[in-house]
Structures are given as C-alpha cells and as structure tokens.
C-alpha cells in the first residue's frame, strides 16, 4: 500500500481487506510536482541565483526545505505565483498634456 513507503501518509488506515464490510476505502491521490533546484528555478525565471535567494529571504517566493540548513527546492506553481506578483500593468500614456519633451529655452538668444 502507498502509506508504507511514505510515512507522511500515515493517515491512510489499512488495506481494503482489513476494513469492515460496507466501508468504502478511497485512496487519497497526491499529485506531487517536480521540485526544481535553485539553479533550475533561476534559469527558468531568467534571474540570478542571488536574486532568487533574496526573493526567498524576503518571503516573495515559496520554497520547500526538508530539513533546517538543507537544500532548497521550488515548485513550478510557486514560481508562477512569484511571476504573477512581480508583474505590473503598463501605465497608459497621457495624450495631449500640453507639455513637450524639450527643455525650455532661456530668454537670451545667441
């Protein structure tokens, strides 16, 4: 059964033969995403590892770390959420504001 090889699934109790008649045993299916290393995640985002580490330290991107001071991994979903939070809408250009891009001239002509 699935829970014997994964101790964190200990909430699954018994096999179908061990349960009482009339009980419907439904197995919980957990879809685990592929975990990406820091290097893979940074390459996927197009940023440096230092920038990714800064975002992780600031709480901007979620990560997986199995033990304290252990390796850090990211899921594609957490990276998509980070990109969505970091995306800003373009501001519309103001039309006919009456200003120019030129600097005003002094009153003195040469």
C-alpha positions as a Markdown table, in Angstrom:
| # | Residue | x | y | z |
|---|---|---|---|---|
| 1 | Unk | 0.0 | 0.0 | 0.0 |
| 2 | Unk | 1.0 | 3.6 | -0.6 |
| 3 | Unk | 1.4 | 4.6 | 3.1 |
| 4 | Unk | 4.1 | 2.1 | 3.9 |
| 5 | Unk | 6.7 | 3.8 | 1.6 |
| 6 | Unk | 5.6 | 7.3 | 2.5 |
| 7 | Unk | 5.4 | 7.8 | 6.3 |
| 8 | Unk | 3.7 | 11.2 | 5.9 |
| 9 | Unk | 0.7 | 9.4 | 4.6 |
| 10 | Unk | 0.1 | 7.6 | 7.9 |
| 11 | Unk | -3.5 | 8.9 | 8.0 |
| 12 | Unk | -4.4 | 6.2 | 5.4 |
| 13 | Unk | -5.6 | 3.3 | 7.6 |
| 14 | Unk | -5.4 | -0.3 | 6.4 |
| 15 | Unk | -6.0 | -2.1 | 3.1 |
| 16 | Unk | -9.3 | -2.8 | 1.5 |
| 17 | Unk | -9.3 | -6.4 | 3.1 |
| 18 | Unk | -8.9 | -5.1 | 6.6 |
| 19 | Unk | -11.8 | -2.7 | 6.6 |
| 20 | Unk | -15.3 | -3.6 | 7.7 |
| 21 | Unk | -17.9 | -4.6 | 5.1 |
| 22 | Unk | -19.9 | -1.7 | 3.7 |
| 23 | Unk | -17.0 | 0.7 | 4.2 |
| 24 | Unk | -15.8 | 2.3 | 1.0 |
| 25 | Unk | -12.0 | 2.6 | 1.1 |
| 26 | Unk | -11.0 | 5.6 | -1.0 |
| 27 | Unk | -7.3 | 6.2 | -1.6 |
| 28 | Unk | -6.0 | 9.7 | -1.4 |
| 29 | Unk | -4.1 | 10.5 | -4.5 |
| 30 | Unk | -1.4 | 13.2 | -4.1 |
| 31 | Unk | 0.0 | 14.7 | -7.2 |
| 32 | Unk | 3.5 | 15.9 | -6.4 |
| 33 | Unk | 5.1 | 18.4 | -8.7 |
| 34 | Unk | 8.6 | 18.1 | -9.8 |
| 35 | Unk | 10.9 | 20.0 | -7.5 |
| 36 | Unk | 13.3 | 22.4 | -9.1 |
| 37 | Unk | 16.8 | 23.3 | -7.7 |
| 38 | Unk | 17.8 | 26.9 | -7.1 |
| 39 | Unk | 19.8 | 26.8 | -10.3 |
| 40 | Unk | 17.0 | 25.4 | -12.4 |
| 41 | Unk | 14.5 | 27.9 | -10.9 |
| 42 | Unk | 16.7 | 30.9 | -11.5 |
| 43 | Unk | 17.4 | 29.8 | -15.1 |
| 44 | Unk | 13.6 | 29.3 | -15.7 |
| 45 | Unk | 12.9 | 32.8 | -14.3 |
| 46 | Unk | 15.8 | 34.4 | -16.1 |
| 47 | Unk | 17.3 | 35.8 | -12.9 |
| 48 | Unk | 20.4 | 35.2 | -11.0 |
| 49 | Unk | 20.6 | 32.7 | -8.1 |
| 50 | Unk | 21.4 | 35.7 | -5.8 |
| 51 | Unk | 18.2 | 37.5 | -6.9 |
| 52 | Unk | 16.2 | 34.3 | -6.3 |
| 53 | Unk | 17.7 | 33.8 | -2.8 |
| 54 | Unk | 16.8 | 37.5 | -2.0 |
| 55 | Unk | 13.2 | 36.9 | -3.1 |
| 56 | Unk | 13.1 | 33.8 | -0.9 |
| 57 | Unk | 14.6 | 35.6 | 2.1 |
| 58 | Unk | 12.0 | 38.4 | 1.7 |
| 59 | Unk | 9.1 | 35.9 | 1.5 |
| 60 | Unk | 8.3 | 36.7 | -2.1 |
| 61 | Unk | 8.6 | 33.2 | -3.4 |
| 62 | Unk | 7.6 | 29.9 | -1.6 |
| 63 | Unk | 10.1 | 27.1 | -1.3 |
| 64 | Unk | 10.5 | 23.5 | 0.0 |
| 65 | Unk | 13.2 | 22.7 | 2.5 |
| 66 | Unk | 13.0 | 19.2 | 4.1 |
| 67 | Unk | 15.4 | 19.9 | 7.0 |
| 68 | Unk | 16.9 | 23.0 | 8.5 |
| 69 | Unk | 20.0 | 24.3 | 6.6 |
| 70 | Unk | 19.2 | 21.7 | 3.9 |
| 71 | Unk | 18.8 | 22.1 | 0.2 |
| 72 | Unk | 16.1 | 24.4 | -1.1 |
| 73 | Unk | 13.7 | 23.5 | -3.8 |
| 74 | Unk | 10.9 | 25.3 | -5.7 |
| 75 | Unk | 7.8 | 24.1 | -7.4 |
| 76 | Unk | 6.6 | 25.5 | -10.8 |
| 77 | Unk | 3.4 | 26.7 | -9.1 |
| 78 | Unk | 5.4 | 28.8 | -6.6 |
| 79 | Unk | 7.4 | 30.3 | -9.4 |
| 80 | Unk | 4.3 | 31.1 | -11.4 |
| 81 | Unk | 2.8 | 32.9 | -8.3 |
| 82 | Unk | 6.1 | 34.8 | -7.9 |
| 83 | Unk | 6.0 | 36.0 | -11.5 |
| 84 | Unk | 2.3 | 37.0 | -11.2 |
| 85 | Unk | 3.0 | 39.0 | -8.0 |
| 86 | Unk | 6.0 | 40.7 | -9.7 |
| 87 | Unk | 4.1 | 41.6 | -12.9 |
| 88 | Unk | 3.0 | 45.2 | -13.1 |
| 89 | Unk | 0.5 | 46.6 | -15.5 |
| 90 | Unk | 1.7 | 49.2 | -18.0 |
| 91 | Unk | 0.6 | 52.7 | -17.3 |
| 92 | Unk | -1.3 | 54.4 | -20.2 |
| 93 | Unk | 0.4 | 57.2 | -21.9 |
| 94 | Unk | -1.3 | 60.6 | -21.4 |
| 95 | Unk | -2.4 | 62.2 | -24.6 |
| 96 | Unk | -2.3 | 65.9 | -25.3 |
| 97 | Unk | -1.0 | 67.1 | -22.0 |
| 98 | Unk | 0.4 | 70.3 | -23.5 |
| 99 | Unk | 3.9 | 69.6 | -22.3 |
| 100 | Unk | 6.9 | 68.9 | -24.5 |
| 101 | Unk | 9.9 | 66.8 | -24.0 |
| 102 | Unk | 12.2 | 69.8 | -24.9 |
| 103 | Unk | 13.8 | 71.8 | -22.1 |
| 104 | Unk | 12.5 | 75.5 | -22.1 |
| 105 | Unk | 15.0 | 78.0 | -23.6 |
| 106 | Unk | 16.4 | 81.0 | -21.8 |
| 107 | Unk | 15.1 | 84.3 | -22.9 |
| 108 | Unk | 18.6 | 85.1 | -24.2 |
| 109 | Unk | 19.4 | 84.1 | -27.8 |
| 110 | Unk | 22.9 | 83.7 | -29.1 |
